Amino acid sequence: MTDWINAIMFGVALIAFVLGLSSVIMGFMTSTTGEKGMQEKIEYGFFGVSGLVVCLLMGYALS
């Protein structure tokens, strides 16, 4: 049963890493200017950092 839990945790960590990294990249690629552009960058940055933190937590839980 432990192998299933580890596999699920690895899957969650992988998904969180991919979503976090892509959100950070999308935050840099936004072309909107002004207040709306800054809001998009902050939102993408927040989701990106959150995804990477979840990935790190899952990696710590697996070790």
N, C-alpha and C positions, 0 to 999 in steps of 0.2 A: 504493500500500500504506500510505502514511503516513496517508491519510485514514481508513482502517479502524482503525488503531491509535488515532488521535485520537478517533474515534467511540466505541470501546470504553472508552477512558480516561474520556471524558465520561460515559458510562453508569455506570461504576463510581463516579465522583465523585457523580453525582446520586443513586444508590442509597444511598451512604454518608451523604450529607447528610440524606436523608429518614429513614433509620433512626436516625441520630444525633440528629436533632432530635426525632423521636417518642419516643426513649428518654428524653431529658432531660425532655420534657413528662410522660411516664408516671411518672417519678421524683417529680415534684411532685404528681401526682394520686393516688398510692397512699394508701389510707385505713387500712392495717394499722398498728397501734401496737406499741410495745415493741421488743424485739430483732429480731423478724421484720420489722417495718416499716423499721427502720434498715438492715437487710441488703438489703431490696429497693431502698431509695433509693440505697444505695452501688452495687449492681449496675447499676441503670438509669443512674446517673450515669457509671459507668465505661464502659458500652457507648455511651452518648451522646457522651462526650468522645472515645472511640476512633473512632467514626464520623465525627465532625467533623474530627478530625485526618487521617483517611484522605482525606476530601474536600479538605482543604487541600493535602495532598501531591499528590493527583491534579491539582488546579488549578495547583499550581506546576510539575508535570511537563508540563502542557499549554502553559504559557506559554513 
